Amino acid sequence: MHQPQSTGLSSVAVAARRTVAAGFAATLLMASVIPGAYAAAAEPDTLESITVDDTANVLNEDKLRDAIEGLDFNEPTKVAVYTRNGEYSDDINTKTLDFARSSHSEWISDKPEDYGDYWADGYFIITLSVEDQGDGQVGTYFGEDRKVSEGQMGSIHEAGYEDFNAGRWSDGVIAVAERGSKIMNRPWYQHPALGWTVGLGGLGALGTVGITAAVRAHNRKRFSQALGEGTEHLTRVTLDLDATELAASTLPADAAHATVLASRFANFSADYRVVFSERQELEATTKKLRSRSVGVLRAKDFLSTAQTLDLTDDAIIDAASLYTRDANWEAAWRRQIAPLLEDLNALPELTENSTDAAEDGDEEVRASVAALNSFAAQARNQLQRLGDELKSESIEVDDALDALSDLRVQLTEKLDALANAQIVTYAKSPEEEEEMRTELKRSRYDATNQRPRAVGTILDVSYPAAMYWSVGSYSTGYSQAVSSVDSSRSSGGSSGVSQGYSGGGSFSGAGGSSHF
């Protein structure tokens, strides 16, 4: 038998070399396997719908639909494509908003707390404005649950530039949709760096099966979490059901806040039966459905509905206690003032940080801080007085609740004043001002979804969530606004994306446009 010539390497060295070679091979394998894994994990039903309004008459609609229907959007998404003939000076952000308002109101959020100021959840809107052969603008707009960073938006636009410049309008829109589908709500396992991370980290053995399994396992975890949290809320509603019905029957018909809650209770029983049946159906769902994003979305809807019922019955029971002055009325009142007290307790840190950040010439910031500090002292005295008057029955419940609402509105107005002062001080251009206002609005209107209160108050259940601005939400929003501007400054504004809606009123939907 032929004996191989000695290489002079020890057995350990040979084993090490083989290990390195195997690792390199695994990395190369993953480079070819991962795209296939994504395809295997793709869920065609992530495209909920596609709407095409080709007013410029430049698209091959059949080709466009076939291509977009084959994309995986990570989460159930509605795609809308709008083309128009335009000019270089056009603000297509506003043009898109105007078109939506006149022809597609469903593109705009109808949530009461949004006041029509945002694109509807689940939407990915692509606008193509054609100016000449190979020239124009592209805009992308997103529901608040689909929004991306400015840099990511620029990347989405750039995906279509080459085709647009060549006059291949359909191909350009398809490229934009494809890039957007990969970026919106992108899970960790679809990050561009994964191939290198997997190879270097020794995870190459995951392969197609491993990636697909990771997708499904992640969805099952999210499904289980939403179902579990929703069940906790529904259990509390069930335990309180008799008390809620009794409380609703004792609400006075001539009291303003009681009337609002009574109208909410009118649909309470029907909603409870629906959500109770939904929980039973979700608990009986197959592993397959739990592994898919449509199943996760259904579980999240269940959680949201159960949570709303839980907050509503809290408010009804506390309202009945207050109006009838039963043994629990003082505890019920403490729960009503808890959100404002939480804000007042958080104010010192906010005002101190705002003062420390203010420069000598920031008189408006200092004046706004002084107004907040003065308000805090007055508000605490007012809350004490309201409690005393309720105890002595020298004030009606509705009047006390109105006074409490007025205090929370005053706080909101003073936070608005501070925001304006800080924005004018920090921003160096109108564009930066708009960027900061957008981030603050986003934080304010998203706050109720980020950290729902444990107990529903009468005011929070009766009025739109956006009516009151919390100190915690303000602090988060301003920090994000500063970070966003700093990031734009460091990048030199190189994304070329124009955001904002001139003449759009308070509309602040995520999105922007760029020239190609």
C-alpha positions as CSV (number, residue, x, y, z in Angstrom):
1,M,0.0,0.0,0.0
2,H,1.3,3.4,-0.9
3,Q,2.3,5.4,2.2
4,P,1.7,9.1,2.0
5,Q,4.7,11.3,2.4
6,S,5.1,12.8,5.8
7,T,4.1,16.4,6.1
8,G,6.0,17.0,9.3
9,L,2.8,18.0,11.1
10,S,1.7,16.5,14.4
11,S,-1.7,14.8,14.7
12,V,-2.9,17.8,16.8
13,A,-1.8,20.2,14.0
14,V,-3.5,18.1,11.4
15,A,-6.7,18.1,13.5
16,A,-6.6,21.8,13.9
17,R,-6.1,22.4,10.2
18,R,-9.0,20.2,9.5
19,T,-11.2,22.1,12.0
20,V,-10.2,25.4,10.4
21,A,-11.0,24.1,7.0
22,A,-14.3,22.7,8.1
23,G,-15.2,26.0,9.7
24,F,-14.3,27.9,6.5
25,A,-16.4,25.4,4.5
26,A,-19.3,25.8,6.8
27,T,-19.1,29.6,6.3
28,L,-19.1,29.2,2.6
29,L,-22.0,26.7,2.9
30,M,-24.0,29.2,4.9
31,A,-23.4,31.9,2.3
32,S,-25.3,29.7,-0.1
33,V,-27.7,28.0,2.3
34,I,-29.1,31.1,4.2
35,P,-30.9,32.6,1.1
36,G,-32.6,29.2,0.7
37,A,-33.5,29.2,4.4
38,Y,-35.2,32.5,4.1
39,A,-37.2,31.2,1.1
40,A,-38.2,28.2,3.2
41,A,-39.2,30.4,6.1
42,A,-41.1,32.8,3.9
43,E,-44.8,33.1,4.5
44,P,-46.8,34.1,1.4
45,D,-49.7,35.2,3.6
46,T,-47.7,38.1,5.0
47,L,-49.0,40.1,2.1
48,E,-52.6,41.0,3.2
49,S,-53.5,43.0,0.2
50,I,-52.0,45.1,-2.7
51,T,-53.6,48.2,-4.1
52,V,-52.3,49.8,-7.3
53,D,-53.3,53.3,-8.5
54,D,-51.3,53.9,-11.6
55,T,-52.5,57.4,-12.5
56,A,-49.2,58.0,-14.4
57,N,-49.9,54.9,-16.6
58,V,-46.4,53.7,-16.4
59,L,-46.7,50.3,-14.7
60,N,-47.2,46.7,-15.9
61,E,-49.7,45.9,-13.2
62,D,-49.8,42.1,-13.7
63,K,-46.0,41.9,-13.5
64,L,-46.0,44.1,-10.4
65,R,-48.6,42.1,-8.6
66,D,-47.0,38.8,-9.4
67,A,-43.6,40.0,-8.0
68,I,-45.0,41.6,-4.9
69,E,-47.2,38.6,-4.1
70,G,-44.0,36.5,-3.9
71,L,-42.4,38.6,-1.2
72,D,-42.2,37.8,2.5
73,F,-42.9,41.0,4.5
74,N,-42.1,39.4,7.9
75,E,-45.4,40.5,9.3
76,P,-48.9,40.8,7.7
77,T,-48.6,43.9,5.5
78,K,-50.9,45.9,3.1
79,V,-49.0,47.3,0.1
80,A,-50.3,50.3,-1.8
81,V,-48.6,51.6,-5.0
82,Y,-49.5,55.1,-6.3
83,T,-47.9,56.7,-9.4
84,R,-48.4,60.2,-10.6
85,N,-47.0,62.7,-13.1
86,G,-45.2,65.4,-11.4
87,E,-42.6,68.2,-11.3
88,Y,-39.2,68.4,-9.6
89,S,-40.5,71.0,-7.1
90,D,-43.4,68.8,-6.0
91,D,-43.6,67.8,-2.3
92,I,-44.7,64.2,-3.0
93,N,-45.1,63.5,0.8
94,T,-47.9,66.0,0.9
95,K,-49.2,64.9,-2.6
96,T,-49.4,61.3,-1.3
97,L,-51.3,62.5,1.9
98,D,-53.7,64.5,-0.2
99,F,-54.4,61.5,-2.5
100,A,-54.9,59.3,0.5
101,R,-57.4,61.7,2.1
102,S,-59.4,62.0,-1.2
103,S,-59.2,58.5,-2.5
104,H,-58.0,56.0,0.1
105,S,-59.0,57.0,3.6
106,E,-58.2,53.5,4.8
107,W,-54.5,54.4,4.4
108,I,-54.8,56.8,7.3
109,S,-55.2,55.5,10.9
110,D,-58.8,55.7,12.3
111,K,-57.7,55.0,15.8
112,P,-59.3,57.6,18.1
113,E,-56.0,58.3,19.8
114,D,-54.3,59.0,16.5
115,Y,-56.6,61.8,15.4
116,G,-55.9,61.0,11.8
117,D,-52.2,62.0,12.2
118,Y,-50.6,58.7,11.2
119,W,-50.6,56.1,8.4
120,A,-52.7,53.1,9.3
121,D,-51.0,50.2,11.0
122,G,-49.8,47.4,8.6
123,Y,-49.4,49.7,5.6
124,F,-46.4,50.1,3.3
125,I,-47.2,52.8,0.7
126,I,-44.9,53.4,-2.4
127,T,-45.3,56.6,-4.4
128,L,-43.6,57.0,-7.8
129,S,-43.7,60.6,-9.2
130,V,-42.6,60.6,-12.8
131,E,-41.1,63.8,-14.1
132,D,-39.4,62.8,-17.3
133,Q,-37.8,59.6,-18.8
134,G,-35.5,58.4,-16.0
135,D,-36.2,61.4,-13.7
136,G,-38.6,61.7,-10.8
137,Q,-39.1,61.0,-7.1
138,V,-39.9,58.0,-5.0
139,G,-41.6,58.0,-1.6
140,T,-42.2,55.3,0.9
141,Y,-44.7,55.6,3.8
142,F,-45.3,53.3,6.8
143,G,-47.8,52.5,9.4
144,E,-46.4,53.2,12.9
145,D,-45.9,49.4,13.3
146,R,-43.8,49.3,10.1
147,K,-41.7,52.4,10.3
148,V,-38.0,52.3,9.6
149,S,-35.1,54.7,10.3
150,E,-34.2,57.5,7.8
151,G,-31.1,55.6,6.8
152,Q,-33.1,52.4,6.1
153,M,-35.6,54.4,4.1
154,G,-32.8,55.8,2.0
155,S,-31.6,52.3,1.4
156,I,-35.1,51.2,0.3
157,H,-35.3,54.1,-2.2
158,E,-31.9,53.5,-3.6
159,A,-32.8,49.9,-4.5
160,G,-35.0,51.3,-7.3
161,Y,-32.8,54.1,-8.5
162,E,-31.0,52.1,-11.3
163,D,-34.3,50.9,-12.8
164,F,-36.0,54.2,-12.4
165,N,-33.1,56.1,-14.1
166,A,-33.4,53.6,-17.0
167,G,-37.2,54.2,-17.2
168,R,-38.0,50.7,-16.0
169,W,-40.7,51.9,-13.7
170,S,-42.3,48.6,-12.8
171,D,-38.9,47.0,-12.1
172,G,-38.0,49.9,-9.9
173,V,-41.1,49.7,-7.8
174,I,-40.6,46.0,-7.4
175,A,-37.0,46.6,-6.2
176,V,-38.3,49.1,-3.7
177,A,-40.9,46.8,-2.5
178,E,-38.4,43.9,-2.2
179,R,-35.9,46.0,-0.2
180,G,-38.7,47.2,2.0
181,S,-39.9,43.7,2.7
182,K,-36.5,42.7,3.9
183,I,-36.1,45.7,6.2
184,M,-39.5,46.3,7.8
185,N,-39.9,44.4,11.0
186,R,-36.7,42.4,10.1
187,P,-36.1,39.6,12.6
188,W,-32.7,39.1,14.0
189,Y,-32.0,36.0,11.9
190,Q,-32.4,38.0,8.7
191,H,-29.8,40.6,9.6
192,P,-27.2,41.0,6.7
193,A,-24.3,40.2,9.0
194,L,-25.8,36.8,10.0
195,G,-23.8,34.8,7.5
196,W,-20.5,36.1,9.0
197,T,-21.7,35.7,12.5
198,V,-22.9,32.2,11.9
199,G,-19.7,31.2,10.3
200,L,-17.4,32.8,12.8
201,G,-19.5,31.7,15.7
202,G,-19.6,28.1,14.7
203,L,-23.3,28.0,14.0
204,G,-23.1,27.0,10.4
205,A,-24.7,23.7,11.2
206,L,-28.1,25.5,11.6
207,G,-28.6,25.4,7.8
208,T,-31.9,25.8,6.2
209,V,-33.8,23.6,8.7
210,G,-32.3,25.5,11.6
211,I,-33.2,28.9,10.3
212,T,-36.8,27.8,9.5
213,A,-37.1,26.3,12.9
214,A,-35.9,29.5,14.5
215,V,-38.5,31.5,12.7
216,R,-41.3,29.2,13.8
217,A,-40.1,28.9,17.4
218,H,-39.9,32.7,17.6
219,N,-43.4,33.0,16.4
220,R,-44.7,30.4,18.8
221,K,-43.0,32.2,21.7
222,R,-44.7,35.5,20.7
223,F,-48.1,33.7,20.2
224,S,-47.8,32.1,23.7
225,Q,-46.8,35.4,25.3
226,A,-49.7,37.3,23.8
227,L,-52.2,34.5,24.6
228,G,-50.9,34.3,28.2
229,E,-51.1,38.0,28.9
230,G,-54.5,38.3,27.2
231,T,-55.7,35.3,29.3
232,E,-54.6,37.1,32.5
233,H,-56.6,40.2,31.6
234,L,-59.6,38.1,30.6
235,T,-59.4,36.1,33.9
236,R,-59.6,39.4,35.8
237,V,-62.6,40.5,33.7
238,T,-64.3,37.2,34.4
239,L,-63.8,37.4,38.1
240,D,-65.1,41.0,38.2
241,L,-68.0,40.3,35.8
242,D,-70.8,40.3,38.4
243,A,-69.3,43.3,40.1
244,T,-69.0,45.2,36.8
245,E,-72.6,44.5,35.8
246,L,-73.8,45.6,39.3
247,A,-71.6,48.7,39.1
248,A,-72.9,49.7,35.7
249,S,-76.5,49.4,36.9
250,T,-75.8,51.9,39.7
251,L,-74.2,54.6,37.4
252,P,-76.4,57.8,37.6
253,A,-78.1,58.6,34.3
254,D,-77.6,62.3,34.7
255,A,-73.9,62.3,35.4
256,A,-71.6,63.2,32.5
257,H,-68.7,60.8,33.1
258,A,-71.1,58.0,34.2
259,T,-73.0,58.4,30.9
260,V,-69.8,57.9,28.9
261,L,-68.9,54.8,30.8
262,A,-72.5,53.4,30.5
263,S,-72.2,53.7,26.7
264,R,-69.0,51.7,26.9
265,F,-70.7,49.1,29.0
266,A,-73.5,48.8,26.4
267,N,-71.2,46.7,24.2
268,F,-69.1,45.2,27.1
269,S,-71.0,41.9,27.5
270,A,-71.0,41.2,23.7
271,D,-67.3,42.0,23.5
272,Y,-66.6,39.8,26.5
273,R,-68.4,36.8,24.8
274,V,-66.5,37.3,21.6
275,V,-63.1,37.6,23.2
276,F,-63.9,34.6,25.5
277,S,-64.7,32.5,22.5
278,E,-61.5,33.8,20.8
279,R,-59.4,32.6,23.7
280,Q,-60.9,29.1,23.5
281,E,-60.1,29.0,19.7
282,L,-56.6,30.3,20.2
283,E,-55.9,27.7,22.9
284,A,-57.1,25.0,20.5
285,T,-55.0,26.2,17.6
286,T,-52.5,23.9,15.9
287,K,-48.7,24.2,16.3
288,K,-48.6,25.2,12.6
289,L,-50.8,28.3,13.1
290,R,-48.9,29.3,16.2
291,S,-45.7,29.1,14.2
292,R,-47.0,31.6,11.6
293,S,-47.1,35.4,11.7
294,V,-50.9,35.4,11.0
295,G,-51.4,33.4,14.2
296,V,-49.2,35.8,16.2
297,L,-51.2,38.8,14.9
298,R,-54.5,37.1,15.9
299,A,-53.1,36.5,19.4
300,K,-52.0,40.1,19.7
301,D,-55.5,41.3,18.7
302,F,-56.9,39.0,21.4
303,L,-54.5,40.6,24.0
304,S,-55.5,44.1,23.0
305,T,-59.2,43.5,23.2
306,A,-58.9,41.6,26.6
307,Q,-56.7,44.4,27.9
308,T,-59.3,47.1,26.9
309,L,-62.1,45.1,28.7
310,D,-60.0,44.9,31.8
311,L,-59.3,48.6,31.9
312,T,-62.9,49.4,31.2
313,D,-64.4,47.3,34.0
314,D,-61.9,48.9,36.4
315,A,-63.2,52.3,35.4
316,I,-66.8,51.3,35.7
317,I,-66.4,49.8,39.2
318,D,-64.4,52.8,40.5
319,A,-67.0,55.2,39.0
320,A,-69.8,53.4,40.8
321,S,-67.9,53.6,44.0
322,L,-67.4,57.3,43.6
323,Y,-70.9,58.2,42.6
324,T,-72.5,56.0,45.3
325,R,-69.9,57.0,47.9
326,D,-69.5,53.3,49.0
327,A,-66.9,52.0,51.4
328,N,-64.3,51.9,48.6
329,W,-64.7,55.4,47.2
330,E,-61.5,56.8,48.7
331,A,-59.4,54.0,47.2
332,A,-61.2,54.6,43.9
333,W,-60.3,58.3,44.0
334,R,-56.7,57.5,44.7
335,R,-56.6,55.4,41.6
336,Q,-58.0,58.3,39.6
337,I,-55.3,60.7,40.7
338,A,-52.4,58.1,40.5
339,P,-51.4,59.0,36.9
340,L,-51.1,62.7,37.7
341,L,-49.2,62.0,40.9
342,E,-46.8,59.8,38.9
343,D,-46.1,62.7,36.6
344,L,-45.6,65.1,39.4
345,N,-43.1,62.8,41.0
346,A,-41.2,62.5,37.8
347,L,-41.2,66.3,37.1
348,P,-38.1,67.2,39.3
349,E,-35.8,65.0,37.3
350,L,-37.2,66.3,34.0
351,T,-36.9,70.0,35.0
352,E,-33.4,69.5,36.5
353,N,-32.1,67.8,33.4
354,S,-33.7,70.5,31.2
355,T,-32.1,73.2,33.3
356,D,-28.7,71.6,33.3
357,A,-28.8,71.2,29.5
358,A,-30.0,74.8,29.0
359,E,-27.3,77.4,28.1
360,D,-27.2,80.9,29.5
361,G,-29.3,82.3,26.6
362,D,-32.0,79.7,26.8
363,E,-34.5,81.9,28.5
364,E,-37.6,80.2,27.0
365,V,-36.4,76.8,28.3
366,R,-35.8,78.3,31.8
367,A,-39.2,80.0,31.7
368,S,-40.9,76.7,30.7
369,V,-39.1,74.8,33.5
370,A,-40.2,77.5,36.0
371,A,-43.8,77.1,34.9
372,L,-43.6,73.4,35.3
373,N,-42.2,73.7,38.8
374,S,-44.8,76.2,39.8
375,F,-47.6,74.0,38.3
376,A,-46.3,71.0,40.3
377,A,-46.8,72.7,43.6
378,Q,-50.2,74.1,42.7
379,A,-51.4,70.7,41.3
380,R,-50.5,68.9,44.6
381,N,-52.5,71.5,46.6
382,Q,-55.4,71.2,44.1
383,L,-55.4,67.4,44.5
384,Q,-55.4,67.7,48.2
385,R,-58.3,70.2,48.1
386,L,-60.3,68.0,45.7
387,G,-59.9,65.0,48.0
388,D,-61.0,67.0,51.0
389,E,-64.1,68.4,49.2
390,L,-65.1,64.9,48.0
391,K,-64.8,63.7,51.6
392,S,-67.0,66.5,52.9
393,E,-69.3,66.0,49.9
394,S,-69.0,69.7,49.0
395,I,-68.2,68.9,45.4
396,E,-69.9,66.7,42.8
397,V,-68.0,63.7,41.4
398,D,-68.3,65.1,37.9
399,D,-66.8,68.4,39.0
400,A,-63.9,66.7,40.7
401,L,-63.2,64.6,37.6
402,D,-63.4,67.7,35.4
403,A,-61.0,69.5,37.7
404,L,-58.6,66.5,37.6
405,S,-58.8,66.4,33.8
406,D,-58.1,70.1,33.7
407,L,-54.9,69.6,35.7
408,R,-53.7,66.9,33.4
409,V,-54.5,69.1,30.4
410,Q,-52.5,71.9,32.0
411,L,-49.5,69.6,32.4
412,T,-49.8,68.6,28.8
413,E,-49.8,72.2,27.7
414,K,-46.8,73.1,29.8
415,L,-44.9,70.1,28.4
416,D,-45.8,71.3,24.9
417,A,-44.3,74.7,25.8
418,L,-41.1,73.1,27.0
419,A,-40.9,71.0,23.9
420,N,-41.2,74.1,21.7
421,A,-38.5,75.9,23.7
422,Q,-36.1,72.9,23.7
423,I,-36.6,72.2,20.0
424,V,-36.0,75.9,19.0
425,T,-32.9,75.9,21.2
426,Y,-31.4,72.6,20.0
427,A,-32.3,72.5,16.3
428,K,-30.1,74.3,13.8
429,S,-32.5,74.3,10.9
430,P,-36.2,74.0,10.1
431,E,-35.6,70.4,9.0
432,E,-34.1,69.5,12.4
433,E,-37.0,71.2,14.1
434,E,-39.4,69.1,12.1
435,E,-37.4,65.9,12.8
436,M,-37.5,66.6,16.6
437,R,-41.2,67.4,16.5
438,T,-41.9,64.1,14.7
439,E,-40.0,62.1,17.3
440,L,-41.7,63.8,20.2
441,K,-45.2,63.2,18.6
442,R,-44.3,59.6,18.0
443,S,-43.4,59.0,21.6
444,R,-46.4,60.8,22.9
445,Y,-49.0,58.9,20.8
446,D,-47.2,55.6,21.2
447,A,-46.9,55.8,24.9
448,T,-50.1,54.1,25.8
449,N,-49.1,51.1,23.8
450,Q,-45.6,50.9,25.2
451,R,-46.6,50.6,28.9
452,P,-50.3,50.2,29.5
453,R,-51.4,51.1,33.0
454,A,-52.2,48.3,35.4
455,V,-55.6,49.9,36.3
456,G,-58.0,51.7,34.0
457,T,-58.9,55.2,35.2
458,I,-62.2,56.9,34.4
459,L,-60.5,59.7,32.4
460,D,-58.1,57.3,30.5
461,V,-61.0,55.1,29.5
462,S,-63.4,57.9,28.6
463,Y,-61.0,60.2,26.6
464,P,-58.7,59.5,23.7
465,A,-55.2,58.4,24.8
466,A,-53.5,61.4,23.2
467,M,-55.4,63.9,25.3
468,Y,-52.9,63.7,28.1
469,W,-49.1,63.7,27.8
470,S,-47.1,61.9,30.5
471,V,-43.8,63.1,31.8
472,G,-42.2,59.7,31.2
473,S,-43.3,59.8,27.5
474,Y,-42.0,63.3,27.1
475,S,-38.6,62.4,28.5
476,T,-38.3,59.4,26.2
477,G,-39.5,61.4,23.2
478,Y,-37.1,64.3,23.7
479,S,-34.2,61.9,24.2
480,Q,-35.1,60.2,20.9
481,A,-35.5,63.5,19.2
482,V,-32.0,64.6,20.2
483,S,-30.5,61.3,19.2
484,S,-32.2,61.4,15.8
485,V,-30.9,64.9,15.1
486,D,-27.4,64.0,16.3
487,S,-27.4,60.9,14.1
488,S,-28.5,63.0,11.1
489,R,-25.7,65.5,11.8
490,S,-23.0,62.9,12.0
491,S,-24.1,61.3,8.7
492,G,-24.2,64.7,7.1
493,G,-27.8,64.2,6.0
494,S,-26.5,61.8,3.3
495,S,-29.6,59.8,3.0
496,G,-31.2,62.4,0.8
497,V,-34.6,61.6,2.2
498,S,-37.1,64.5,2.7
499,Q,-39.6,64.0,5.5
500,G,-42.6,66.0,6.7
501,Y,-45.8,67.1,5.1
502,S,-46.1,70.8,4.2
503,G,-49.7,71.9,4.6
504,G,-50.6,68.5,6.2
505,G,-51.6,70.1,9.5
506,S,-50.5,67.9,12.4
507,F,-50.0,64.8,10.2
508,S,-46.8,63.0,11.3
509,G,-47.0,59.6,9.5
510,A,-43.7,57.8,9.1
511,G,-42.2,58.2,5.6
512,G,-40.3,60.3,3.2
513,S,-39.2,60.9,-0.4
514,S,-36.1,61.4,-2.5
515,H,-35.2,62.4,-6.0
516,F,-33.5,59.9,-8.5
